Amino acid sequence: MGKTTGFVNHHRRSIRLAGYNYAFEGGYFVTMVTHDRKCLFGRINKGEMVLNDFGRIAMEEWFRTKQIRPNIELFDDEFVVMPNHIHGIIWIVE
C-alpha cells in the first residue's frame, strides 16, 4: 500500500477565471473550510457564533494579514467565522 499524505483530492472544478491575474487590485471573496468540515472554531448558541480558542486564532490571523502585507485592506464587517469555515473579503490595493 502506498504512503498516505493526508490530502484528499476532490476533483472539483476550479471557479477561478482562466487567465485572470488575481494579483490585480480589487476585492476578492475568500472561503476557507476546515478539514473534513469539522466544527473547530466554536459553536452556534441561540443564533450567535461563540468562538473558541481556535476561532479566535482564525480571526486574529485573518486581520494580522493587513499588518504584515501593506497592500491589503480588511474590514470587520466583511469577515465572519462560522463553526467549520470562515468567509471574508480581502482587498488588494496599490
C-alpha positions in Angstrom: 0.0 0.0 0.0 1.3 3.5 -0.9 2.2 6.3 1.5 -0.8 8.5 2.6 -0.2 12.2 2.5 -3.4 13.1 4.4 -4.7 15.2 1.5 -7.9 14.4 -0.3 -8.3 15.1 -4.0 -11.9 16.0 -4.6 -11.6 16.6 -8.3 -13.6 19.8 -8.1 -13.8 22.2 -11.0 -11.9 25.4 -10.4 -14.1 28.5 -10.2 -11.1 30.7 -11.0 -11.4 32.8 -14.1 -9.0 31.4 -16.7 -6.1 33.7 -17.5 -7.1 36.3 -14.8 -4.3 37.7 -12.7 -5.5 37.6 -9.1 -2.8 39.9 -8.0 -4.8 42.8 -9.6 -6.3 45.4 -7.3 -9.8 44.7 -6.2 -11.9 42.8 -3.7 -11.8 39.0 -3.5 -14.3 36.9 -1.6 -12.5 34.1 0.3 -13.9 31.0 1.9 -11.7 28.6 3.9 -13.2 25.3 5.2 -11.8 23.1 7.9 -10.5 19.6 7.1 -13.5 17.2 6.9 -15.7 20.2 7.7 -15.1 19.6 11.4 -16.5 22.3 13.7 -13.2 23.5 15.1 -13.9 27.2 15.5 -16.7 27.2 18.0 -20.5 26.7 18.1 -23.8 28.4 17.5 -25.7 29.2 20.6 -29.2 30.9 20.3 -28.3 32.1 16.8 -25.0 33.6 17.8 -21.5 32.3 17.0 -19.5 31.6 20.1 -15.8 31.4 19.2 -13.5 29.0 21.0 -9.7 29.5 21.1 -9.2 28.2 17.5 -12.0 30.5 16.3 -10.3 33.5 18.0 -6.9 32.5 16.4 -8.5 32.3 13.0 -10.0 35.8 13.4 -6.7 37.2 14.7 -4.7 35.7 11.9 -7.1 37.0 9.3 -6.7 40.6 10.5 -2.9 40.2 11.1 -2.7 39.8 7.3 -3.1 43.6 6.9 -0.3 44.2 9.4 2.3 42.1 7.5 1.1 42.9 4.0 0.9 46.7 3.3 -1.1 46.3 0.1 -4.1 44.5 1.8 -7.2 46.1 3.3 -9.6 44.2 5.5 -12.8 45.4 7.2 -14.5 44.0 10.3 -17.9 43.9 8.7 -16.6 41.8 5.7 -15.4 38.8 7.7 -17.2 36.1 9.7 -16.1 32.9 11.5 -18.5 30.0 11.4 -18.1 26.7 13.3 -16.3 25.0 10.3 -15.3 27.8 7.9 -14.5 31.4 7.5 -15.7 34.0 4.9 -14.0 37.2 4.2 -13.3 39.8 1.6 -9.7 40.7 1.0 -8.9 44.0 -0.8 -5.7 44.3 -2.7 -4.8 48.0 -3.0 -1.9 49.9 -4.5 
